[in-house]
Amino acid sequence: MPKECVICHKGPIPGAKYKRRGQIKRTGGAGSKIVGKSLRRFLPNLQRIKIILDGTVRRVNVCTSCISAGKIHKA
């Protein structure tokens, strides 16, 4: 099963993690510089719960934003 919400199809999105060097300006430094960048994936907050989908009870991955918005009916 993919890492994707069954309701809104929210899935992983690409991003980057930056490595910085130097003291930041607001603490008296000359400013921080980016010295490295590595790619990463931002995953949605998925919960595996039992819901009623098309009249049947199924255990699926649903994101927490869909759960709190009330887009699903728990079994």
Backbone as JSON, one array per atom type, in Angstrom:
{
  "sequence": "MPKECVICHKGPIPGAKYKRRGQIKRTGGAGSKIVGKSLRRFLPNLQRIKIILDGTVRRVNVCTSCISAGKIHKA",
  "N": [[0.84, -1.18, 0.0], [0.65, 2.19, -0.91], [2.28, 5.16, 0.45], [0.06, 7.09, 0.95], [-2.82, 9.14, 1.26], [-6.1, 7.84, 1.35], [-8.4, 9.3, 0.96], [-7.86, 12.1, 0.22], [-5.64, 11.81, -1.38], [-3.11, 12.68, -0.65], [0.36, 12.66, -0.69], [3.9, 11.72, -0.46], [6.18, 14.49, -0.68], [8.86, 16.11, -2.42], [11.83, 17.55, -0.96], [14.38, 19.5, 0.72], [17.22, 19.28, 2.9], [19.12, 21.51, 4.66], [22.52, 22.24, 5.37], [24.13, 24.32, 7.55], [26.61, 26.88, 8.25], [28.39, 28.99, 10.46], [27.79, 31.89, 12.55], [24.6, 33.27, 13.27], [23.15, 36.43, 12.21], [21.53, 37.83, 14.06], [22.51, 37.15, 16.51], [24.93, 38.36, 16.64], [26.77, 37.56, 14.73], [28.34, 37.14, 11.45], [26.56, 36.14, 9.71], [24.83, 33.23, 8.6], [25.9, 30.64, 6.42], [24.98, 28.52, 3.69], [26.28, 25.38, 3.36], [25.9, 22.88, 2.45], [23.59, 20.65, 0.88], [21.11, 18.26, 1.11], [18.92, 15.93, -0.36], [15.56, 15.1, 0.57], [12.5, 13.46, 1.69], [9.28, 14.66, 2.42], [6.89, 13.28, 4.39], [3.38, 12.6, 4.59], [1.19, 12.84, 7.5], [0.03, 9.98, 8.24], [-2.55, 7.82, 9.34], [-3.48, 4.55, 10.21], [-6.58, 3.44, 10.02], [-9.88, 2.08, 10.71], [-12.45, 2.54, 8.46], [-15.67, 3.39, 7.04], [-16.14, 2.68, 3.81], [-17.57, 3.01, 0.77], [-19.77, 1.56, 1.68], [-18.67, -0.65, 2.94], [-16.58, -1.96, 5.57], [-13.32, -0.97, 5.92], [-9.78, -1.14, 6.45], [-7.66, 1.43, 6.21], [-5.16, 3.83, 5.07], [-5.29, 7.07, 6.26], [-4.95, 10.58, 6.18], [-4.24, 12.89, 8.86], [-5.38, 15.39, 8.6], [-7.67, 14.96, 7.09], [-9.09, 13.35, 8.85], [-9.56, 15.07, 11.04], [-11.05, 17.0, 9.74], [-13.4, 15.75, 9.31], [-14.04, 14.19, 7.08], [-14.38, 11.51, 6.86], [-16.08, 8.49, 7.95], [-15.84, 6.79, 10.86], [-15.53, 3.29, 11.53]],
  "CA": [[0.0, 0.0, 0.0], [1.52, 3.36, -0.97], [2.19, 6.12, 1.54], [-0.84, 8.08, 0.36], [-4.15, 9.19, 1.87], [-7.13, 7.27, 0.48], [-9.43, 10.29, 0.74], [-7.41, 13.28, -0.53], [-4.48, 11.39, -2.19], [-1.91, 13.4, -0.24], [1.47, 11.73, -0.65], [5.2, 12.32, -0.17], [6.63, 15.55, -1.57], [10.31, 16.26, -2.28], [12.34, 18.74, -0.29], [15.82, 19.5, 0.96], [17.73, 19.56, 4.24], [20.28, 22.38, 4.47], [23.55, 22.29, 6.41], [24.59, 25.71, 7.64], [27.82, 27.14, 9.01], [28.55, 30.4, 10.83], [26.88, 32.44, 13.55], [23.57, 34.07, 12.63], [23.34, 37.87, 12.41], [20.83, 38.39, 15.22], [23.29, 36.89, 17.73], [26.21, 39.06, 16.56], [27.67, 36.98, 13.75], [28.38, 37.71, 10.11], [25.5, 35.52, 8.92], [25.09, 31.82, 8.33], [26.01, 30.28, 5.01], [24.61, 27.15, 3.37], [27.47, 24.7, 2.87], [25.53, 21.57, 1.91], [22.17, 20.42, 0.71], [20.81, 16.88, 0.79], [17.52, 15.76, -0.69], [14.78, 14.27, 1.48], [11.08, 13.42, 1.38], [8.36, 15.01, 3.48], [5.79, 12.33, 4.36], [2.17, 13.06, 5.29], [0.9, 12.19, 8.78], [-0.99, 8.99, 7.93], [-2.98, 6.92, 10.4], [-4.15, 3.38, 9.66], [-7.81, 3.32, 10.8], [-11.01, 1.42, 10.06], [-13.49, 3.47, 8.04], [-16.71, 2.86, 6.16], [-15.84, 3.16, 2.46], [-18.49, 2.38, -0.21], [-20.66, 0.62, 2.37], [-17.94, -1.74, 3.58], [-15.59, -1.54, 6.55], [-11.96, -1.24, 5.44], [-8.68, -0.54, 7.2], [-6.9, 2.17, 5.2], [-4.34, 4.96, 5.52], [-5.96, 8.36, 6.12], [-4.16, 11.65, 6.8], [-4.89, 13.46, 10.03], [-6.19, 16.54, 8.22], [-8.98, 14.44, 6.67], [-9.77, 12.85, 10.04], [-10.04, 16.2, 11.83], [-12.04, 17.74, 8.95], [-14.64, 14.99, 9.3], [-14.3, 13.68, 5.74], [-14.55, 10.06, 6.92], [-16.93, 7.95, 9.01], [-15.14, 5.67, 11.47], [-16.33, 2.07, 11.68]],
  "C": [[0.89, 1.25, 0.0], [1.3, 4.29, 0.22], [1.37, 7.31, 1.06], [-2.19, 8.0, 1.06], [-5.18, 8.69, 0.88], [-8.16, 8.32, 0.1], [-8.95, 11.43, -0.17], [-6.19, 13.01, -1.41], [-3.24, 12.24, -1.9], [-0.79, 12.38, -0.08], [2.77, 12.43, -0.32], [5.54, 13.42, -1.17], [8.13, 15.74, -1.35], [10.68, 17.56, -1.59], [13.83, 18.62, -0.09], [16.1, 19.8, 2.42], [19.03, 20.33, 4.05], [21.22, 22.29, 5.66], [24.14, 23.69, 6.38], [25.83, 25.83, 8.52], [27.89, 28.63, 9.3], [27.49, 30.85, 11.82], [25.86, 33.35, 12.86], [23.7, 35.54, 13.05], [22.7, 38.37, 13.7], [21.53, 38.06, 16.54], [24.7, 37.47, 17.62], [27.18, 38.51, 15.54], [27.61, 37.68, 12.41], [27.3, 37.11, 9.21], [25.85, 34.08, 8.62], [25.07, 31.56, 6.83], [25.58, 28.83, 4.84], [25.82, 26.47, 2.75], [27.15, 23.31, 2.31], [24.03, 21.45, 1.82], [21.96, 18.95, 0.36], [19.31, 16.74, 0.59], [16.84, 14.84, 0.31], [13.33, 14.29, 1.02], [10.29, 13.81, 2.61], [7.15, 14.11, 3.36], [4.58, 12.9, 5.08], [1.96, 12.27, 6.57], [-0.28, 11.24, 8.56], [-1.28, 8.12, 9.15], [-3.75, 5.77, 9.75], [-5.38, 3.1, 10.53], [-8.87, 2.59, 9.99], [-12.07, 2.46, 9.75], [-14.54, 2.74, 7.21], [-16.51, 3.5, 4.79], [-16.68, 2.35, 1.47], [-19.36, 1.3, 0.44], [-19.99, -0.54, 3.04], [-16.92, -1.17, 4.56], [-14.21, -1.95, 6.04], [-10.96, -0.55, 6.34], [-7.74, 0.1, 6.19], [-6.07, 3.26, 5.86], [-5.07, 6.26, 5.22], [-5.1, 9.41, 6.81], [-4.96, 12.3, 7.91], [-5.71, 14.69, 9.69], [-7.57, 16.11, 7.73], [-9.77, 13.93, 7.87], [-10.35, 14.02, 10.84], [-11.07, 17.03, 11.09], [-13.36, 17.01, 8.87], [-15.0, 14.45, 7.94], [-14.56, 12.18, 5.72], [-15.54, 9.72, 8.02], [-16.22, 6.73, 9.58], [-16.08, 4.49, 11.64], [-16.48, 1.74, 13.14]]
}
